[in-house]
């Protein structure tokens, strides 16, 4: 994310959530809760505030938290963890990594290839 602004945090949060919803056919009534994390350099806005105004998300429990400040970790990053009531297997769930966070996908894929766990499905969004 370029800079630390309330508007930027809102836009990027909604962009990521909208991609997750579209790629997975999510309905807000099937979401048990959502956790939003930001890196230490993003403190101008709570990401959950952008989502709270969306139709259907008024009753979904939302929580904001900070990422652990690991030296050398990706900066300017908003993440979303959705606890979603679904019968789909993990192999059918589409995860989203936008812009610089695509590097996190590469790390996750490398770790998954070394384990016998379920595969990581990733969806990149178009650069805007």
PETAFEN-V718678 format. One record per run of one state. SS is the DSSP state (@ for helix, = for strand, . for the rest). FROM is the first residue (numbers start at 1). TO is the last residue. Records with the same first field share a line. If there is no record, write none. Layout:
SS=FROM-TO ; FROM-TO
This chain:
.=1-5 ; 25-27 ; 39-46 ; 53-60 ; 67-77 ; 85-89 ; 93-94 ; 97-98 ; 115-121 ; 124-128
@=6-24 ; 28-30 ; 47-52 ; 90-92 ; 99-114
==31-38 ; 61-66 ; 78-84 ; 95-96 ; 122-123
